[in-house]
Amino acid sequence: MPPIKVKFAGAKVKTGRVPLPLLNSVTQSIQNAVFRLGEYYLEEAKVRRSGPVPKKVREACTLELVGTEKGSFMATLDLQDETMEVGKESLQSFHQITHEVKENPKRGIAANIKDPSVRFRVLQYFSEIAHETSEYTVMLGHDDQYFSLDKAVLKEAMDEYEQPTDQEVELVGKVIKLESRPLWSFVVDADEGNIKCQLLDDSRTEEILKAFDQEVIVKGEGEFTDDGQLKNLSFVKEFRVVQPGVHSIDLLTIDGRRFRMNEDVRVSIDFEDNHWHLTFEPLNIFLTDTTIKNLYKAFKEEIAFLWDEYAMEDDRYLTADAQELKEKLLGMMGEE
């Protein structure tokens, strides 16, 4: 079975150099995908919702960095133990998905995995591999064939397999605690309070540790009290440290209300003079605060205000400019 090859190219890749955080992030996402495939094949098409990766899967599917090449920088990953059938089957499936997912993720993943929830999890890891940046391009391959991944296409395929539910929540705040028992979890100081977030497994604990006391964005499935207050996230789907740059938003939740984006909505976030700055030019929103939590809360409140005052207003009471804003809001999002 040929090993996995990862090719890094772009303006910032010179003389075979690549940032270690980028290399760690990409290779960890590849490892996570292979672990999930291994669990799928070993556990008779069953993948647990949470908890650590089973020992048998780790033994069969752990990857090692076995070589690097200069130029655009290429890393080669192979099985730690090449004798175990589950590992070889998982690696073969990874290659097949890589080859087919570049043009039609839904067909490519469906041909290899029957369980829709498992398809979503594997596509999620492939999406994490597909970094969106003008400075670096990440390609996967084997046998000297390389394929780039389109994050937008992958996300569209993910939506096919796991439609949004009433429990889906996006948190913004600071990581203030990490717990390892009974299962790995962390606590985020968010606008909704100190929210405990359950990890799918222990593969991302190093990433969470590095994010301690930093501002993060977390998406997962929420559990609520009888009066509608968020208690915790039963499992985490997405996690990233907030850094200056452009960030995509597909869901906003505020005071029990949920706004789902109908298009690729992106906000610009900068950090200067100990203050965070958020810019959303399509709606002329410009905000500043000392914390991401408060900045994000202000952004959600601004969106809710514009929605109530313009999107929900009768055209008879709106000026021409206000009607134009209303159309923009209705085309951009919807309240669930």
HUMODA-V238172 format. One record per residue. N is the residue number from 1. SS is DSSP state (H for helix, E for strand, C for the rest). Layout:
BEGIN
n | ss
N | SS
N | SS
END
This chain:
BEGIN
n | ss
1 | C
2 | C
3 | C
4 | E
5 | E
6 | E
7 | E
8 | E
9 | E
10 | C
11 | C
12 | C
13 | C
14 | C
15 | C
16 | C
17 | C
18 | C
19 | C
20 | H
21 | H
22 | H
23 | H
24 | H
25 | H
26 | H
27 | H
28 | H
29 | H
30 | H
31 | H
32 | H
33 | H
34 | H
35 | H
36 | H
37 | H
38 | H
39 | H
40 | H
41 | H
42 | H
43 | C
44 | C
45 | C
46 | C
47 | C
48 | C
49 | C
50 | C
51 | C
52 | C
53 | C
54 | C
55 | H
56 | H
57 | H
58 | H
59 | H
60 | H
61 | H
62 | C
63 | E
64 | E
65 | E
66 | E
67 | E
68 | E
69 | E
70 | C
71 | C
72 | C
73 | C
74 | E
75 | E
76 | E
77 | E
78 | E
79 | E
80 | C
81 | C
82 | C
83 | C
84 | C
85 | H
86 | H
87 | H
88 | H
89 | H
90 | H
91 | H
92 | H
93 | H
94 | H
95 | H
96 | H
97 | H
98 | H
99 | H
100 | H
101 | H
102 | C
103 | C
104 | C
105 | H
106 | H
107 | H
108 | H
109 | H
110 | H
111 | C
112 | C
113 | C
114 | C
115 | C
116 | H
117 | H
118 | H
119 | H
120 | H
121 | H
122 | H
123 | H
124 | H
125 | H
126 | H
127 | H
128 | H
129 | H
130 | C
131 | C
132 | C
133 | C
134 | C
135 | C
136 | C
137 | E
138 | E
139 | E
140 | E
141 | E
142 | E
143 | C
144 | C
145 | E
146 | E
147 | E
148 | E
149 | C
150 | C
151 | H
152 | H
153 | H
154 | H
155 | H
156 | H
157 | H
158 | H
159 | H
160 | H
161 | H
162 | C
163 | C
164 | C
165 | C
166 | C
167 | C
168 | E
169 | E
170 | E
171 | E
172 | E
173 | E
174 | E
175 | E
176 | E
177 | E
178 | E
179 | E
180 | C
181 | C
182 | C
183 | C
184 | C
185 | E
186 | E
187 | E
188 | E
189 | E
190 | E
191 | C
192 | C
193 | E
194 | E
195 | E
196 | E
197 | E
198 | E
199 | C
200 | C
201 | C
202 | C
203 | C
204 | C
205 | H
206 | H
207 | H
208 | H
209 | H
210 | H
211 | C
212 | E
213 | C
214 | C
215 | E
216 | E
217 | E
218 | E
219 | E
220 | E
221 | E
222 | E
223 | E
224 | E
225 | C
226 | C
227 | C
228 | C
229 | C
230 | E
231 | E
232 | E
233 | E
234 | E
235 | E
236 | E
237 | E
238 | E
239 | E
240 | E
241 | E
242 | C
243 | C
244 | C
245 | E
246 | E
247 | E
248 | E
249 | E
250 | E
251 | E
252 | E
253 | E
254 | E
255 | C
256 | C
257 | E
258 | E
259 | E
260 | E
261 | E
262 | E
263 | E
264 | E
265 | E
266 | E
267 | E
268 | E
269 | E
270 | E
271 | E
272 | E
273 | C
274 | C
275 | E
276 | E
277 | E
278 | E
279 | E
280 | E
281 | H
282 | H
283 | H
284 | C
285 | E
286 | E
287 | E
288 | E
289 | E
290 | C
291 | C
292 | H
293 | H
294 | H
295 | H
296 | H
297 | H
298 | H
299 | H
300 | H
301 | H
302 | H
303 | H
304 | H
305 | H
306 | H
307 | H
308 | H
309 | H
310 | H
311 | H
312 | C
313 | C
314 | C
315 | H
316 | H
317 | H
318 | C
319 | C
320 | H
321 | H
322 | H
323 | H
324 | H
325 | H
326 | H
327 | H
328 | H
329 | H
330 | H
331 | H
332 | H
333 | E
334 | E
335 | E
336 | C
END
